Amino acid sequence: MRVPDPDPIIEGILGLWSSEAAALPSEPRLAEMLGASRNSVREALVRLEERGYVHRTQGARTTPNRRLAGVGRRIDQQFDHSLSIRSAGYEPSLELVSSDRLELRPGVGRFDDLPDGTVVLRTVKVWRADGAPYALAEDLVPVRREADLDPHRPVFDLAEAANGVRVAWETVWMEAVGLDADRSRLLSSSTGTPVIEMTYCGYGADDSIGYWSREVQLPAPEGLRNALIRRVRS
């Protein structure tokens, strides 16, 4: 399972993509099959190579990345946890621990760079995979417009509803930490358990901030380990 790509040419190529295939059809054949120009197909293949789906070599066929299907949750792509959990073969569940509107004040524990006085929707959520705690996130979504906000919705949707930012990018910082007492209780774990803490800033194409998030994950079951696909150029 994956989120459909908005580009119909990329989506068409992904419909043909298989980690078991020796190669994708040639560019002329793909253009014929998809009813697109060769230039459009070539641009789509470049973008798919950047995402790790294919490897292109001058004068040779385009080959699929055969390991991609089993890498797990890609840290270079952002999806709602429930979708990631379900796509890995587990039953997801979401617990909304708390949800409130507040005005940000200076103090210890701030992980954002929003101006003091910013009104935000703050949510704390826990996701489980087959009933086992998996991830906990604290989200801060600036509220700049009147809207009926369902805190159960993914943070991307909340940002667009609350402040009009359609998030295009995230900056992610990662740090090894030990669980504090509050988060260990919510995750049914022991205080001090080592975890990776990830802090995200989601922003739009014009650099407007849609949200800040702070997340921790317990050791993930198979298929949910964080993975990064990087293109090697030598």
PECORPE-V858887 format. One record per pair of residues at least 24 apart in sequence whose C-alpha atoms are under 10 Angstrom apart, sorted by the first residue. I is the first residue (numbers start at 1). J is the second residue. D is the distance in whole Angstrom. If there is no record, write none. Layout:
i->[I,I]
j->[J,J]
d->[D,D]
This chain:
i->[1,1,1,1,1,1,2,2,2,2,3,3,7,8,8,8,9,9,9,9,9,9,9,9,9,10,10,10,10,10,10,10,10,11,12,12,13,13,13,13,14,14,17,17,17,17,17,18,18,18,18,18,18,18,19,19,19,19,19,19,19,19,19,19,20,20,20,20,20,21,21,21,21,22,22,22,22,22,22,23,23,23,23,23,23,23,23,24,24,24,24,24,25,25,25,26,26,26,27,27,49,49,50,50,50,51,51,51,51,51,51,52,52,52,52,53,55,65,67,68,68,69,70,70,70,70,71,71,71,71,71,71,71,71,72,72,72,72,72,72,72,72,72,73,73,73,73,73,73,73,73,74,74,74,74,74,74,75,75,75,75,75,75,76,76,76,76,76,76,76,77,77,77,77,77,78,78,78,79,79,80,80,80,80,81,81,81,81,81,81,81,81,82,82,82,82,84,84,84,85,85,85,85,85,85,85,85,86,86,86,87,87,88,88,88,88,88,88,89,89,89,89,89,90,90,90,90,90,90,90,90,91,91,91,91,91,92,92,92,92,92,92,92,92,93,93,93,93,93,93,93,93,93,94,94,94,94,94,94,94,94,94,94,95,95,95,95,95,95,95,95,96,96,96,96,96,96,96,97,97,97,97,97,97,97,97,98,98,98,98,98,98,99,99,99,99,99,99,99,99,100,100,101,101,101,101,102,102,102,103,104,104,111,111,111,111,111,111,111,112,112,112,112,112,112,112,112,113,113,113,114,114,114,114,114,118,118,118,119,119,120,120,120,120,121,121,121,121,121,121,122,122,122,122,123,123,123,123,124,124,124,124,124,124,125,125,125,125,126,126,126,126,126,126,127,127,128,129,129,129,132,132,132,132,133,133,133,133,133,133,133,133,134,134,134,134,134,134,134,134,135,135,135,135,135,135,135,135,136,136,136,136,136,136,136,136,136,136,137,137,137,137,137,137,137,137,137,138,138,138,138,138,138,139,139,139,139,139,139,139,139,140,140,140,140,140,140,141,141,141,141,141,141,142,142,142,142,143,143,155,155,155,155,155,156,156,156,156,157,158,158,159,159,159,159,159,159,160,160,160,161,162,162,163,163,163,163,164,164,164,164,165,165,165,165,165,165,165,165,165,165,166,166,166,166,166,166,166,166,167,167,167,167,167,167,167,167,167,167,167,168,168,168,168,168,168,168,169,169,169,169,169,169,169,169,169,170,170,170,170,170,170,170,170,170,170,171,171,171,171,171,171,171,172,172,172,172,172,172,172,173,173,173,173,173,173,174,174,174,174,174,174,175,175,176,177,178,179,179,179,183,184,187,187,187,189,193,194,194,195]
j->[83,84,86,87,88,89,79,83,84,87,79,83,44,34,36,44,34,35,36,37,40,41,43,44,45,34,40,41,43,44,45,47,48,44,41,44,41,44,45,48,48,53,53,54,63,64,65,53,63,64,65,66,68,69,53,54,63,64,65,66,67,68,69,70,64,65,66,67,69,63,64,65,66,61,62,63,64,65,66,54,55,60,61,62,63,64,65,54,61,62,63,64,61,62,63,60,61,62,61,62,230,231,229,230,231,76,77,228,229,230,231,228,229,230,231,229,231,229,229,227,229,223,222,223,224,227,222,223,224,225,226,227,228,229,220,221,222,223,224,225,226,227,228,220,222,223,224,225,226,227,228,224,225,226,227,228,229,172,225,226,227,228,229,170,172,226,227,228,229,230,169,170,227,228,229,156,169,170,154,156,153,154,155,156,126,127,128,129,134,135,154,224,127,128,129,154,129,223,224,127,128,129,130,134,221,223,224,129,130,224,223,224,129,221,222,223,224,225,129,130,222,223,224,128,129,130,131,221,222,223,224,128,129,130,131,132,127,128,129,130,131,132,133,134,126,127,128,129,130,131,132,133,134,125,126,127,128,129,131,133,135,136,152,124,125,126,127,128,136,152,186,123,124,125,126,127,151,152,123,124,125,126,136,137,138,186,122,123,124,125,138,151,123,124,125,138,139,150,151,152,124,151,140,141,142,143,140,142,143,142,140,142,140,199,200,201,212,213,214,140,199,200,201,211,212,213,214,201,209,212,140,142,209,211,212,142,143,144,143,144,144,162,163,211,149,151,158,159,162,211,151,211,212,213,151,152,155,213,151,152,186,213,214,215,151,152,186,215,183,186,187,215,216,217,187,217,187,220,221,224,187,188,218,221,186,187,188,189,217,218,219,220,187,216,217,218,219,220,221,224,186,187,215,216,217,218,219,220,183,184,186,187,197,214,215,216,217,218,183,197,198,199,213,214,215,216,217,199,212,213,214,215,216,199,200,201,211,212,213,214,215,201,210,211,212,213,214,202,209,210,211,212,213,209,210,211,212,210,211,202,210,211,212,213,202,203,210,211,210,210,211,202,203,209,210,211,212,204,210,211,210,210,211,208,209,210,211,204,208,209,210,202,203,204,205,206,207,208,209,210,211,202,203,204,205,206,208,209,210,201,202,203,204,205,206,207,208,209,210,211,202,203,204,205,206,207,210,200,201,202,203,204,205,207,209,210,199,200,201,202,203,204,209,210,211,212,198,199,200,201,202,203,212,198,199,200,201,202,213,214,197,198,199,200,201,214,198,199,200,214,215,216,199,216,216,216,216,216,217,218,216,218,216,217,218,218,218,218,219,219]
d->[8,8,8,5,8,10,9,8,8,7,8,9,9,9,10,10,7,9,7,10,8,7,9,7,9,10,9,8,9,6,8,8,8,9,10,10,9,8,8,9,9,9,8,9,10,7,10,9,10,7,9,8,10,9,9,9,9,6,6,4,7,7,7,10,8,9,7,10,10,8,7,10,8,9,9,6,7,10,9,9,10,10,6,6,4,6,10,9,7,6,6,7,8,8,9,9,7,7,9,9,10,8,9,8,7,9,9,10,7,8,8,9,6,7,7,9,9,10,10,10,8,10,9,7,10,10,9,7,8,8,8,6,8,9,10,10,7,4,5,5,6,6,9,10,10,7,5,6,5,6,8,9,8,6,5,6,8,9,9,6,6,6,9,9,9,9,8,6,7,9,10,9,10,9,10,10,9,8,9,9,9,6,8,9,10,7,9,10,9,8,9,10,7,9,9,9,10,9,7,9,8,6,9,9,10,8,7,8,10,10,9,9,9,9,8,5,6,10,9,9,9,8,9,9,6,6,9,9,10,9,10,8,6,5,8,10,7,6,5,6,8,9,10,10,8,6,5,7,8,7,9,9,10,7,6,5,7,9,10,10,10,10,8,9,6,5,6,8,9,8,10,7,6,5,7,9,8,7,8,5,5,7,10,10,10,8,8,6,5,7,9,9,4,7,9,10,10,10,7,9,9,9,9,9,9,9,10,10,10,10,10,10,10,8,9,10,8,8,7,8,9,9,8,9,6,8,9,9,10,9,9,8,9,9,9,7,8,9,6,8,9,9,10,9,9,8,9,10,8,9,9,10,10,10,7,9,9,9,9,10,10,10,10,10,9,8,9,9,10,8,8,10,10,10,9,10,9,9,8,10,9,9,10,10,8,6,7,9,9,7,10,9,8,9,6,5,8,7,9,9,10,8,7,6,4,6,9,9,8,10,8,7,10,8,6,5,7,9,10,10,9,9,7,6,4,7,9,10,8,6,5,6,9,10,9,10,7,6,4,7,8,10,9,6,5,6,9,10,9,6,5,7,9,8,7,7,9,9,10,9,9,7,9,9,8,10,8,8,10,9,9,9,9,9,5,6,10,10,7,10,10,8,10,9,9,7,9,9,9,10,8,9,7,6,9,9,9,7,7,5,9,9,8,6,8,10,9,9,7,10,6,5,4,7,10,9,9,8,6,9,7,6,5,6,9,9,10,10,8,6,6,6,7,9,10,10,10,6,5,4,6,9,10,10,9,9,10,8,6,5,7,8,10,6,6,5,7,9,9,10,8,6,5,7,9,10,5,7,9,10,10,10,9,10,10,9,10,8,10,10,9,10,10,9,8,9,9,8,9,8]
